[in-house]
Amino acid sequence: MNIYDQHLDKNAANFVALSPVSFVERSAEVFGDLPAVIHGARRYSWATVRERSARLAAALRALGVARGSTVSAMLPNTPEMVEAHYAVPALNAVLNTLNTRLDAPLLAWQMNHCEAAVLITDREYAPVMAEALRILKREHGREPVVIDVCDSEYSGPGERLGAHEYEALLAAHEPLARLEGPADEWDAIAVSYTSGTTGDPKGVVTHHRGAYLNAVSNAATWTMPHFPKYLWTLPMFHCNGWCFPWTVAMLGGTHICLRRVEAAPILAAMREHGADHYCAAPIVHNLLINAPAPLREGITQQVRGMVAGAAPPAAMIEGMARLGFDITHVYGLTEVYGPASVAVKRPHWAAQSLSEQARLNGRQGVRYALQEGMTVLDPETLVEVSADGETMGEIMFRGNIVMKGYLKNPASTDKAFAGGWFHTGDLAVLESDRYVKIKDRSKDIIISGGENISSIEVEDALYRHPAVMACAVVARPDPKWGESPVAYVETKADATVTAAELIAHCKGLLAGYKVPKEIRFEPIPKTSTGKIQKFQLRERAKSASAIE
């Protein structure tokens, strides 16, 4: 034993488990009089949010919620969803935020899988949740305690499903003296189900340490100042809002809540409340680019957007730049708490052309400051690929911002962590400056006549046509080439374009073998966060990868 191991033990004065719950207590203490939540006519200070969260925690404790209990939440981006992110972890319980677009059987399956003890649900979702609860009881014998939220900003139909109403429950309980984190920072903080772009959802279990560190990384990555006005365009149910419920708390910022993600209310919130930060998938940024110009009038502050959820087309990044919005491109997965890498903007990029800036910013970039490792490895040998921008490998992460594993799925957990790295399944190259650039998901590479075609590259070309609102490219069986690319396209409302025109457009940008052999003007299936569900399109196209 060396001298630094003697009489220098951890104790209550010098070691506390990391948990983002601590950010809420600090902001209530230091910034208690400052605005924390704006939602329609409701305005809450940080002192009020802390008290409401502590009342919710007290109520949940009285209902038997404790360490290891699961609390499911079927809520839009409302104050109650913010409070659930503070109250549930304070009890060392596990928050399960449900995707508001799922059907009843899948919701019932998820609540059974994570053994939900309590469900907090908004009245708007009463029809689907009533059916989900019936399935949960009939098929699994499980009856969670139900708490109904009657949001002040919702006046539509929806019955109450449970014995408890949210506001009455809060009023009936004195707030806990303190929102405390866990004794062990490795304890689970949330279980989030993958969005199903591959058709195989899994329960991703994250921990307090990772949530704390990624919340801090968000602020460092974005150089966020104190008191940001953060607009909730990203669903909080997705990767716990990329940990931004806790980032905003850390900075004493303001949560500006939105029940609906549409161009008009987004731009109105930016104008009326001075919202200066928001996160979204590319499809939401495209909504703002294509919104009528009058909707954007009166927004005088610098608005900073974060984009992730899919590889952003260069045309989208260029479009946002023309609006004057400052866009930061991040990359990640549910398994790494949302974003865990960023295309850090170098000072000299500003001197480049707009199209070159878009290319540079469109890369997946480098690891977050508090993520220990991210690179591109050969998936068989786990040897790093050459930084030549050509050699393809798989993006892998390791560090504190990586999940605990998949709930009740040891085989998938072991496979995901093989060789001491988290395997993302995303194929990429490492460029000379060591920035990572995704080429495709492993399932989305099209092999035509022995040549690899990146569906993302073809989609980038299509997005450069002014009529294209959304597109996705997958493989279809080809009697001559084995596979060939087929493109699904959604056009802008006021635009018309033919398949022949789009094919001619692509021929001017791509090698001949990469040009789509067919264009289909059809609705494109998407997850609630805007990710395109290519597995459904492969089934439509009857591609080889869908048949396997």
Buried (B, 14 or more C-beta within 10 A) or exposed (E): EEEEEEEEEEEEEEEEBBBBBBBBBBBBEEBBEBBBBBBBEBEBBBBBBBBBBBBBBBBBBEBEBEEEBBBBBBBBBBBBBBBBBBBBBBBBBBBBBBBBBBEBEBBBBBBBBBBBBBBBBBBBBBEBBBBBBEBBEEEBEBEBBBBBBBBEBBEEEBEBBBEBBBBEBBEEBEBBEEBBBBEEBEBBBBBBBBBBBBEEBBBBBBBBBBBBBBBBBBBEBBEBEEBBBBBBBBBBBBBBBBBBBBBBBBBBBBBBBBBEBBBEBBBBBBBEBBBBBBBBBBBBBBBBBBBEEEBBEEBEEEBBBBBBBBBBBBBBBBBBBEBEBBBBBBBBBBBBBBBBBBBBBEEEBEEEEEEEBBBBBBBBBBBBEBBEEBBBBEBEEBEBBEBEEEEBBBBBBBBBBBBBBBBEBEEBBEEBBEEEBBBBBBBBBBBEEEBBBBBBBBBBBBBBEEEEBBBBBBBBBBBBBEBBBBBBBBBBBBEEBBBBBBBBBBBBEEEEBEBEEBBEBBBEBBEEBBBBBEBBEEEBBBBBBBBBBBBBBBBBBEBBBBEE
